[in-house]
Amino acid sequence: MTSPADLAREYTGLDIGARKHLERLMGAWGMLSDLSFSDLLLYVPLDQFSLAVAHGAPDGPPAGVDEEEGAALHGLHFVVLGQMRPTTSSTLFELDLVGQVVAAGELPLVLDSWRSGTIKTGERPAASDEGTWRDQCIPVRCAGEVVGVLSRVWSPTGGRRTGGLERVYLRLFDRLAVMVASGLYPFVTDDAGFEEAPRVGDGVLVLDEERRVAFASPNAVNALHRMGIVSSIVGSDLASLGVDAEAVSQAYNGRVPVIEELERRPDVIVLLHCIPLVDDGMVTGALVLLRDVTDLRRRDRLLLSKDAAIREVHHRVKNNLQTISSLLRLQSRRLEDPAARVALLEAERRIRAIALVHEILARDPGEQVPFDEIVPALVQLARDANVSARHVDITVHGDAGDLVADVATPLAVVIAELLQNAVEHAFLDAAPDGPEVDLALASADGQLLVEIRDNGRGFPPGFDVDRTRSLGLSIVRDLVRSQLSGSIEVRSDGGAIVRIAVPVVTAPGGAELSFT
């Protein structure tokens, strides 16, 4: 689906500053929708070229429409750039209207607000064609220019019954609507955003010009009670209640919204979002949203502790494996039997391949392992094992993407074993073009594909991987079939070729590569 930012860029004549202003509005207007108990629609006029496209003439204005008429049509069609439904009331629009192009003749109130630059209130036909809905159109001003119209739509016969809380919320919306029409809202600092920012339903305080609490919603009172504040709230300022009012002071003095966490007691954390209400350049009060985030922070701390513990486990496993690797290497030096020495060194190399996976997991204890960070180390293991005078080029193609540890660990051993096998045994006879080994990795159709190809002497005639007496290839075969539930194919074609297919779901980023 096309995003509002794409729609604004492609179908309107707005500059980047105006588009950013509208993006900030749509990032913060959930609060406006909740305060007004209404659906919100953002209308922006199409530019002349986009209007021509809408009329079926992509290369210019519609047939029979001259430049002057095209310019007149410029303000007569609007595109719905955004849509917001309230969480405090039921929605009137079941369908998503974003991207819909509407002739201005069907939106007389929107057009009137756009042209006059003032807030207009009236009626619009209901979607069911039965009766009418109320419509309040607010011009969205940026840098002194009207760049869109915010339409608040609600049903006079439906929705919530109006009480004291509802009247306070609607007055707050009206004050913010005036700020939208004058270009003061949304604030430039709203660019940063905050995904945990409180919503209206979490709790609302209204502060007056003197920073005293003029209204407190029931949920806001509950949040303050959890902080240990049980004295009279309305009529008091937050500082006298024992609440750190630094965020409020910053919002009043800087005329910008401020978000701050209040930790009154170690077991209670409340997120405070103070939004100054500005009129004629003066702060006349503030809207304060409160959200009890105690459980969220407790969960975050538990997750951090768990991550630290998992990292420590992988770190210790890696250290233990490296210790075992060192012991095997030391023991091999004491052996006089060449075959026994080689066997211990091969075991030591396999353990190092497993340790590589735990080294990555010790840095990032997530469920996915970036396998492309392991491959270079596996290649280096094979190069280090080359004790002959000939140089073997090892080239890597593609990327396996991110793999779960249960796949990454045996796969690392498999690749290390195959690379080692190619380096040690493929080039007993001189390769015609110089010894080369290619490692190709790819993901396709839910499978991870691995191919190791060399230009050496190839497998002997009649070679069968199921009957091999090679310990290394036996390990590879068993790991692929048992632990990875995959398949393995070996053959000779200008050298040895080993192809492995493993059924996995890789994270985005795996390379697409076709083998021929």
C-alpha positions as CSV (number, residue, x, y, z in Angstrom):
1,M,0.0,0.0,0.0
2,T,1.3,3.5,-0.8
3,S,2.3,5.4,2.3
4,P,1.0,9.0,3.0
5,A,4.6,10.3,2.4
6,D,4.6,8.7,-1.0
7,L,1.2,10.1,-1.8
8,A,2.3,13.6,-0.8
9,R,5.5,13.4,-2.8
10,E,3.9,12.0,-6.0
11,Y,0.5,13.7,-6.2
12,T,0.7,17.1,-4.5
13,G,2.7,20.2,-5.2
14,L,3.9,20.5,-1.6
15,D,7.5,21.2,-0.8
16,I,9.5,19.1,1.6
17,G,8.9,21.4,4.5
18,A,5.1,21.2,4.1
19,R,5.3,17.4,3.6
20,K,7.3,17.0,6.8
21,H,4.7,19.2,8.7
22,L,1.9,16.9,7.5
23,E,3.9,13.8,8.5
24,R,4.4,15.2,12.0
25,L,0.7,15.9,12.2
26,M,-0.2,12.3,11.2
27,G,2.4,11.1,13.7
28,A,0.6,12.9,16.6
29,W,-3.0,13.1,15.6
30,G,-4.1,9.9,17.4
31,M,-4.4,12.2,20.4
32,L,-6.6,14.6,18.5
33,S,-8.9,11.8,17.3
34,D,-9.2,10.5,20.9
35,L,-9.9,13.9,22.4
36,S,-12.6,14.6,19.8
37,F,-14.1,11.1,19.8
38,S,-14.1,11.5,16.0
39,D,-12.7,10.1,12.8
40,L,-10.1,12.4,11.2
41,L,-9.3,12.7,7.5
42,L,-6.5,14.8,6.0
43,Y,-7.2,16.4,2.6
44,V,-4.6,17.8,0.4
45,P,-5.3,19.3,-3.1
46,L,-3.9,17.6,-6.1
47,D,-1.4,19.5,-8.2
48,Q,-2.2,20.2,-11.9
49,F,-0.3,17.2,-13.3
50,S,-1.8,14.7,-10.9
51,L,-5.3,16.1,-11.7
52,A,-4.6,15.5,-15.3
53,V,-3.6,11.9,-14.6
54,A,-6.8,11.5,-12.6
55,H,-8.8,12.6,-15.7
56,G,-7.0,10.0,-17.8
57,A,-4.4,12.3,-19.5
58,P,-1.0,11.3,-18.0
59,D,0.9,13.6,-20.3
60,G,-0.8,16.8,-19.6
61,P,-4.1,18.5,-18.7
62,P,-7.4,16.7,-19.7
63,A,-8.4,17.0,-23.3
64,G,-10.1,20.3,-24.0
65,V,-8.8,21.9,-20.8
66,D,-6.5,24.9,-21.4
67,E,-3.9,26.1,-18.9
68,E,-6.1,28.6,-17.2
69,E,-8.9,26.0,-16.7
70,G,-6.3,23.5,-15.5
71,A,-5.2,26.0,-12.9
72,A,-8.8,26.5,-11.8
73,L,-9.1,22.7,-11.5
74,H,-6.0,22.7,-9.3
75,G,-8.0,23.5,-6.1
76,L,-11.1,21.5,-7.0
77,H,-9.8,18.0,-6.3
78,F,-8.4,16.6,-3.0
79,V,-6.6,13.4,-2.2
80,V,-7.1,11.8,1.2
81,L,-3.6,11.8,2.6
82,G,-4.3,10.2,5.9
83,Q,-7.0,8.7,8.1
84,M,-7.2,8.2,11.9
85,R,-9.8,6.4,13.9
86,P,-10.5,7.1,17.6
87,T,-9.8,4.6,20.4
88,T,-12.3,6.5,22.6
89,S,-15.3,6.0,20.3
90,S,-16.5,3.9,17.4
91,T,-15.4,4.7,13.9
92,L,-17.8,5.9,11.2
93,F,-15.6,4.8,8.3
94,E,-15.2,1.0,7.9
95,L,-13.2,1.4,4.7
96,D,-9.7,2.8,4.3
97,L,-10.0,6.1,2.4
98,V,-6.3,6.9,2.1
99,G,-5.4,7.7,-1.6
100,Q,-9.0,8.4,-2.6
101,V,-9.4,11.4,-4.9
102,V,-12.5,13.5,-4.4
103,A,-13.9,16.4,-6.4
104,A,-14.1,19.6,-4.4
105,G,-17.8,19.9,-5.3
106,E,-18.4,16.9,-3.1
107,L,-16.6,18.5,-0.2
108,P,-17.9,22.1,0.0
109,L,-16.9,22.5,3.6
110,V,-13.3,21.3,3.0
111,L,-13.0,23.7,0.0
112,D,-14.4,26.6,2.1
113,S,-11.9,26.0,4.9
114,W,-9.0,25.6,2.4
115,R,-9.8,28.9,0.6
116,S,-10.7,31.0,3.7
117,G,-8.0,29.5,5.9
118,T,-10.4,29.4,8.8
119,I,-12.2,26.6,10.8
120,K,-15.6,25.7,9.4
121,T,-18.2,23.5,10.9
122,G,-21.2,22.0,9.0
123,E,-22.6,18.8,7.8
124,R,-21.7,16.1,5.2
125,P,-23.7,13.2,3.8
126,A,-23.3,10.0,5.8
127,A,-21.6,7.1,4.1
128,S,-24.8,5.1,4.2
129,D,-26.7,7.9,2.5
130,E,-29.0,8.0,5.4
131,G,-28.9,11.3,7.2
132,T,-25.9,13.5,7.7
133,W,-22.8,13.6,9.9
134,R,-21.2,16.6,11.5
135,D,-18.0,17.8,10.0
136,Q,-15.4,20.3,11.4
137,C,-12.8,21.4,8.9
138,I,-9.5,22.8,10.2
139,P,-7.0,24.4,7.9
140,V,-3.5,23.0,8.4
141,R,-1.0,25.9,8.2
142,C,2.7,25.6,7.7
143,A,5.0,28.6,7.3
144,G,2.0,30.9,6.9
145,E,0.5,28.8,4.1
146,V,-2.5,26.5,4.2
147,V,-1.2,23.1,3.1
148,G,-4.1,20.9,3.8
149,V,-7.4,20.5,5.7
150,L,-8.0,18.3,8.7
151,S,-11.6,17.1,8.7
152,R,-13.1,15.9,12.0
153,V,-16.2,13.7,11.3
154,W,-18.7,12.5,13.9
155,S,-22.3,11.4,14.3
156,P,-24.6,13.7,16.3
157,T,-26.8,10.7,17.2
158,G,-24.1,8.1,18.0
159,G,-20.9,7.9,19.9
160,R,-20.4,8.6,23.6
161,R,-22.8,10.4,25.8
162,T,-21.5,13.8,26.7
163,G,-20.5,14.3,30.3
164,G,-17.9,16.3,32.2
165,L,-14.9,14.4,31.0
166,E,-16.1,14.5,27.4
167,R,-16.7,18.3,27.6
168,V,-13.1,18.8,28.9
169,Y,-11.7,16.6,26.1
170,L,-13.6,18.5,23.4
171,R,-12.4,21.9,24.8
172,L,-8.9,20.5,24.6
173,F,-9.4,19.5,21.0
174,D,-10.7,22.9,20.1
175,R,-7.6,24.6,21.6
176,L,-5.3,22.3,19.7
177,A,-7.4,22.8,16.5
178,V,-6.7,26.6,16.8
179,M,-3.0,25.7,17.1
180,V,-3.2,23.6,14.0
181,A,-4.9,26.4,12.1
182,S,-2.3,28.9,13.2
183,G,0.6,26.6,12.4
184,L,1.7,26.0,16.0
185,Y,0.8,22.3,16.1
186,P,2.3,19.9,15.5
187,F,5.5,21.0,17.1
188,V,8.8,20.7,15.1
189,T,10.2,18.5,17.9
190,D,7.5,15.9,17.2
191,D,9.8,14.6,14.5
192,A,11.6,12.4,17.0
193,G,8.4,10.5,18.0
194,F,8.1,8.1,20.9
195,E,6.5,4.8,20.4
196,E,5.6,4.4,24.1
197,A,4.1,7.9,24.3
198,P,0.9,8.0,26.4
199,R,-2.5,8.0,24.7
200,V,-5.6,9.9,26.0
201,G,-7.0,6.7,27.5
202,D,-4.0,6.3,29.7
203,G,-4.7,9.4,31.7
204,V,-5.1,13.2,31.2
205,L,-4.2,16.2,33.3
206,V,-5.1,19.7,32.3
207,L,-2.9,22.5,33.7
208,D,-3.8,26.2,33.8
209,E,-1.6,29.2,33.0
210,E,-0.2,29.0,36.6
211,R,0.6,25.3,36.1
212,R,-2.1,24.2,38.6
213,V,-4.1,21.1,37.9
214,A,-7.5,22.2,36.5
215,F,-8.7,18.7,35.6
216,A,-7.6,15.1,36.2
217,S,-9.2,12.1,34.4
218,P,-9.9,8.9,36.5
219,N,-7.0,7.1,34.9
220,A,-4.6,10.0,35.7
221,V,-5.8,9.9,39.3
222,N,-5.1,6.2,39.4
223,A,-1.5,6.7,38.1
224,L,-0.8,9.4,40.7
225,H,-2.3,7.2,43.4
226,R,0.1,4.4,42.4
227,M,2.9,6.9,42.9
228,G,1.7,7.5,46.5
229,I,-0.1,10.8,45.8
230,V,-3.4,10.7,47.7
231,S,-3.9,14.3,48.5
232,S,-6.2,16.6,46.6
233,I,-5.0,16.8,43.0
234,V,-7.2,19.4,41.4
235,G,-6.1,22.9,42.3
236,S,-2.6,21.8,43.2
237,D,0.6,22.1,41.2
238,L,2.6,19.0,40.5
239,A,5.6,20.2,42.5
240,S,3.5,20.6,45.7
241,L,2.2,17.1,45.1
242,G,5.7,15.8,45.2
243,V,6.0,15.1,41.5
244,D,9.2,16.2,39.7
245,A,7.8,19.1,37.6
246,E,11.0,19.7,35.5
247,A,9.2,18.4,32.4
248,V,6.4,20.9,32.9
249,S,8.8,23.8,33.4
250,Q,10.6,22.9,30.2
251,A,7.4,22.7,28.3
252,Y,6.1,26.0,29.6
253,N,9.4,27.8,29.2
254,G,10.4,26.3,25.8
255,R,6.9,26.1,24.4
256,V,7.7,22.5,23.2
257,P,6.3,19.1,24.3
258,V,8.5,17.2,26.8
259,I,8.4,13.5,27.6
260,E,9.9,12.3,30.9
261,E,9.8,9.2,33.1
262,L,8.9,9.7,36.8
263,E,10.1,7.1,39.2
264,R,8.5,8.0,42.5
265,R,9.3,4.7,44.1
266,P,11.5,1.9,42.8
267,D,8.5,-0.2,41.9
268,V,6.4,2.6,40.2
269,I,7.3,4.3,37.0
270,V,5.0,6.8,35.2
271,L,5.6,8.3,31.7
272,L,4.7,12.0,31.6
273,H,4.1,13.8,28.3
274,C,3.5,17.5,28.7
275,I,2.1,19.4,25.7
276,P,1.9,23.2,26.0
277,L,-1.2,24.9,24.8
278,V,-0.2,28.1,23.1
279,D,-2.5,31.1,22.1
280,D,-1.2,34.3,20.5
281,G,2.4,33.4,21.4
282,M,1.6,32.8,25.1
283,V,1.4,29.5,27.0
284,T,-2.1,29.4,28.4
285,G,-1.9,25.9,29.9
286,A,-0.8,22.4,29.2
287,L,-2.2,19.0,28.4
288,V,-0.4,16.3,30.4
289,L,-0.7,12.6,29.4
290,L,0.2,10.0,32.0
291,R,1.0,6.4,31.4
292,D,1.9,3.8,34.1
293,V,4.8,1.9,32.5
294,T,5.9,0.0,35.6
295,D,5.1,-3.4,34.1
296,L,6.8,-2.5,30.8
297,R,10.0,-1.3,32.5
298,R,10.0,-4.4,34.8
299,R,9.7,-6.6,31.7
300,D,12.5,-4.6,29.9
301,R,14.8,-5.1,32.9
302,L,14.0,-8.8,32.9
303,L,14.8,-9.0,29.2
304,L,18.0,-7.2,29.7
305,S,19.0,-9.5,32.5
306,K,18.0,-12.5,30.4
307,D,20.0,-11.2,27.4
308,A,23.1,-10.6,29.6
309,A,22.8,-14.2,31.1
310,I,22.5,-15.7,27.6
311,R,25.5,-13.7,26.4
312,E,27.5,-14.9,29.4
313,V,26.5,-18.5,28.7
314,H,27.6,-18.4,25.1
315,H,30.8,-16.6,26.1
316,R,31.6,-19.3,28.6
317,V,30.8,-22.1,26.1
318,K,33.1,-20.4,23.6
319,N,35.9,-20.2,26.2
320,N,35.4,-23.8,27.2
321,L,35.5,-24.9,23.6
322,Q,38.7,-22.9,23.0
323,T,40.2,-24.5,26.1
324,I,39.4,-27.9,24.8
325,S,40.8,-26.9,21.4
326,S,44.1,-25.8,23.0
327,L,44.3,-29.1,25.0
328,L,43.8,-31.2,21.9
329,R,46.5,-29.1,20.1
330,L,48.9,-29.6,22.9
331,Q,48.2,-33.3,23.2
332,S,48.8,-33.8,19.4
333,R,52.3,-32.4,19.8
334,R,53.2,-35.1,22.3
335,L,52.1,-37.9,20.0
336,E,54.6,-39.7,17.8
337,D,52.0,-41.5,15.6
338,P,51.3,-39.2,12.6
339,A,47.8,-40.6,12.1
340,A,46.9,-40.0,15.8
341,R,48.3,-36.5,15.6
342,V,46.2,-35.7,12.5
343,A,43.1,-37.1,14.1
344,L,43.5,-34.8,17.1
345,L,44.2,-31.8,15.0
346,E,41.0,-32.5,12.9
347,A,39.0,-32.8,16.1
348,E,40.5,-29.5,17.3
349,R,39.5,-27.8,14.0
350,R,35.9,-29.1,14.3
351,I,35.6,-27.7,17.8
352,R,36.9,-24.3,16.7
353,A,34.2,-24.2,14.0
354,I,31.5,-24.7,16.7
355,A,33.2,-22.1,18.9
356,L,32.8,-19.5,16.1
357,V,29.0,-19.8,16.3
358,H,29.1,-19.2,20.1
359,E,31.4,-16.3,19.6
360,I,28.8,-14.6,17.4
361,L,26.0,-15.4,19.9
362,A,28.0,-14.0,22.8
363,R,28.0,-10.6,21.0
364,D,24.3,-10.8,20.0
365,P,22.2,-13.3,21.9
366,G,19.3,-13.2,19.5
367,E,17.6,-16.2,17.9
368,Q,19.2,-15.5,14.5
369,V,22.9,-15.8,13.7
370,P,24.4,-13.6,10.9
371,F,26.0,-16.5,9.1
372,D,28.0,-14.3,6.7
373,E,30.1,-13.2,9.8
374,I,31.1,-16.8,10.4
375,V,32.0,-17.8,6.8
376,P,35.3,-15.7,6.6
377,A,36.5,-17.4,9.8
378,L,35.7,-20.9,8.3
379,V,37.6,-20.0,5.2
380,Q,40.6,-18.9,7.2
381,L,40.5,-22.2,9.1
382,A,40.8,-24.0,5.8
383,R,43.7,-21.8,4.7
384,D,45.5,-22.3,7.9
385,A,45.2,-26.0,7.5
386,N,47.0,-25.9,4.1
387,V,50.5,-27.0,5.0
388,S,51.6,-27.6,1.4
389,A,53.7,-25.2,-0.6
390,R,50.9,-24.5,-3.1
391,H,48.5,-21.6,-2.6
392,V,44.8,-22.4,-2.8
393,D,42.4,-19.6,-3.8
394,I,39.1,-19.9,-1.8
395,T,36.3,-17.6,-3.1
396,V,32.9,-17.1,-1.5
397,H,29.7,-16.2,-3.5
398,G,26.4,-15.2,-2.0
399,D,25.1,-15.1,1.5
400,A,23.1,-17.5,3.7
401,G,21.4,-14.7,5.6
402,D,20.5,-15.0,9.2
403,L,20.1,-18.6,10.5
404,V,18.9,-20.0,13.8
405,A,21.7,-21.4,16.0
406,D,20.4,-24.9,15.6
407,V,21.2,-24.6,11.9
408,A,24.2,-22.4,12.1
409,T,26.2,-24.7,14.4
410,P,26.1,-28.0,12.3
411,L,26.3,-26.0,9.1
412,A,29.6,-24.3,10.2
413,V,31.1,-27.8,10.9
414,V,29.9,-29.0,7.5
415,I,31.4,-26.1,5.6
416,A,34.6,-26.2,7.5
417,E,34.9,-30.0,6.8
418,L,34.2,-29.7,3.1
419,L,36.7,-26.7,2.7
420,Q,39.3,-28.6,4.6
421,N,38.7,-31.7,2.5
422,A,39.1,-29.8,-0.7
423,V,42.3,-28.0,0.4
424,E,43.9,-31.3,1.6
425,H,42.8,-33.8,-1.0
426,A,41.7,-32.1,-4.2
427,F,45.1,-31.0,-5.4
428,L,47.4,-33.9,-4.9
429,D,47.9,-33.5,-8.6
430,A,48.6,-30.0,-9.9
431,A,45.5,-28.1,-11.0
432,P,45.8,-26.9,-14.6
433,D,44.8,-23.3,-13.8
434,G,46.0,-23.1,-10.2
435,P,44.2,-24.6,-7.2
436,E,40.7,-22.9,-6.7
437,V,37.8,-23.6,-4.4
438,D,34.5,-21.9,-4.7
439,L,31.9,-21.7,-1.9
440,A,28.4,-20.6,-3.0
441,L,25.6,-19.8,-0.6
442,A,22.0,-18.9,-1.5
443,S,18.4,-19.1,-0.2
444,A,15.5,-20.0,-2.5
445,D,12.0,-21.4,-2.0
446,G,12.5,-22.0,1.7
447,Q,15.8,-23.8,1.2
448,L,19.4,-22.9,2.0
449,L,21.6,-24.0,-0.8
450,V,25.4,-24.6,-0.3
451,E,27.8,-25.6,-3.1
452,I,31.5,-26.3,-2.7
453,R,33.3,-26.8,-6.0
454,D,37.0,-27.2,-6.8
455,N,39.1,-27.6,-10.0
456,G,41.1,-30.5,-8.6
457,R,41.1,-34.2,-9.4
458,G,37.5,-34.9,-8.4
459,F,36.0,-37.9,-6.7
460,P,37.2,-41.4,-7.7
461,P,35.1,-43.3,-10.2
462,G,32.1,-45.0,-8.5
463,F,32.3,-42.8,-5.4
464,D,29.3,-43.2,-3.1
465,V,28.9,-40.8,-0.2
466,D,26.8,-43.4,1.6
467,R,29.6,-45.9,1.6
468,T,32.6,-43.6,2.1
469,R,35.2,-44.5,4.7
470,S,36.3,-40.9,5.0
471,L,35.6,-39.7,8.6
472,G,35.2,-36.1,7.4
473,L,32.7,-36.9,4.7
474,S,30.8,-39.3,7.0
475,I,30.5,-36.4,9.5
476,V,29.2,-34.1,6.8
477,R,26.7,-36.7,5.5
478,D,25.3,-37.4,9.0
479,L,25.1,-33.8,10.1
480,V,23.3,-32.8,6.9
481,R,20.8,-35.6,7.0
482,S,20.2,-36.0,10.7
483,Q,20.6,-32.5,12.3
484,L,19.8,-30.4,9.3
485,S,17.2,-32.7,7.7
486,G,18.7,-31.8,4.3
487,S,20.1,-33.6,1.3
488,I,23.6,-34.0,0.0
489,E,24.8,-34.7,-3.6
490,V,28.4,-35.3,-4.7
491,R,29.8,-35.6,-8.2
492,S,32.7,-34.8,-10.4
493,D,32.7,-32.3,-13.2
494,G,36.1,-30.6,-13.9
495,G,36.7,-31.2,-10.2
496,A,34.7,-32.2,-7.1
497,I,31.3,-30.7,-6.5
498,V,29.3,-31.1,-3.3
499,R,25.8,-29.7,-3.2
500,I,23.7,-29.4,0.0
501,A,20.1,-28.3,0.4
502,V,18.8,-27.6,3.8
503,P,15.1,-26.7,4.5
504,V,15.2,-23.4,6.5
505,V,13.5,-20.0,6.6
506,T,16.2,-17.4,6.4
507,A,15.8,-13.8,7.4
508,P,15.6,-11.1,4.7
509,G,19.0,-10.5,3.1
510,G,19.9,-13.9,1.8
511,A,21.3,-13.8,-1.7
512,E,19.4,-15.2,-4.6
513,L,21.8,-17.4,-6.6
514,S,21.1,-20.1,-9.2
515,F,23.4,-23.0,-9.5
516,T,24.2,-24.3,-13.0
